[in-house]
Amino acid sequence: MASQHGNASGTTAHTTADGGKPPFPPFESHTFASQLVWLAISFVALYVIVSRLALPRVGGILEKRQKAIADDLAAAQKMRDESDHELEAYETELANARGKAQAIGAETRDKLNAQSEQERKTLEDRLAIKLAEAEKTIAGTRTAAMSNVREIASEAAATIVRQLVGVQPDAKAVESAVDASLKG
C-alpha cells in the first residue's frame, strides 16, 4: 500500500494505491491482533477499576442507605411503641381520674344526703314540738270552748223552755239535761 504524504498546500491526504479511501481502521485485518490485545488490556483495567474502586463505593453507599433506612424504621417503631405506651398511660390516668371523680361525686352525694337527712330530722323535731304545742293550745281552746258551750247551752235551754212553756225551769234540771246531751 502506497500513500502519499503532503502536498504543495501543506495538507495531508490518505489514499490507497488504487486512488480510493482506506477502510475504517477497526476493520483492517492486519490490526486485529493488536486491537484484541488492547481490548483485553482495557477490559482488565476497566474491570479492576470498577471492581476495586467503583463497586465498593456504590456498595458502601447502598449499605449506608440501607442502614439509614433500617435505623429510621427502628426509630419510627421505637417512637410508635413509646406513643402506644404513653397512650396506654394516658388512658389509665384518664380511667383513674374518672374513678376518682365518681368517688368524689358519690362522697359528696352521700354527705349531702346525710346533711339533708339531718336537716329533715331537725325540721321534723321542730314540727313535732310545734304540733304538740298546737295540740295543747287546741285542747285548751276546746276545753274553754266546751266549758263555754255548756254555759251557753244551759242558758239557751233555759231561755227556750221559758219561751215555750212560759215558766223559768230549775237551773239544776237544765244543767243535768245539758250534761246528758253533751255526753251522749
C-alpha positions, 0 to 999 in steps of 0.5 A: 500500500502506497500513500502519499504524504503532503502536498504543495498546500501543506495538507495531508491526504490518505489514499490507497494505491488504487486512488480510493479511501482506506477502510475504517481502521477497526476493520483492517485485518492486519490490526486485529491482533493488536486491537484484541490485545488492547481490548483485553488490556482495557477490559482488565483495567476497566474491570479492576477499576470498577471492581476495586474502586467503583463497586465498593463505593456504590456498595458502601453507599447502598449499605449506608442507605440501607442502614439509614433506612433500617435505623429510621424504621427502628426509630419510627417503631421505637417512637410508635411503641413509646406513643402506644405506651404513653397512650396506654398511660394516658388512658389509665390516668384518664380511667383513674381520674374518672374513678376518682371523680365518681368517688368524689361525686358519690362522697359528696352525694352521700354527705349531702344526703346525710346533711339533708337527712339531718336537716329533715330530722331537725325540721321534723323535731321542730314540727313535732314540738310545734304540733304538740304545742298546737295540740295543747293550745287546741285542747285548751281552746276546746276545753274553754270552748266546751266549758263555754258551750255548756254555759251557753247551752244551759242558758239557751235551754233555759231561755227556750223552755221559758219561751215555750212553756212560759215558766223559768225551769230549775237551773239544776234540771237544765244543767243535768239535761245539758250534761246528758246531751253533751255526753251522749 
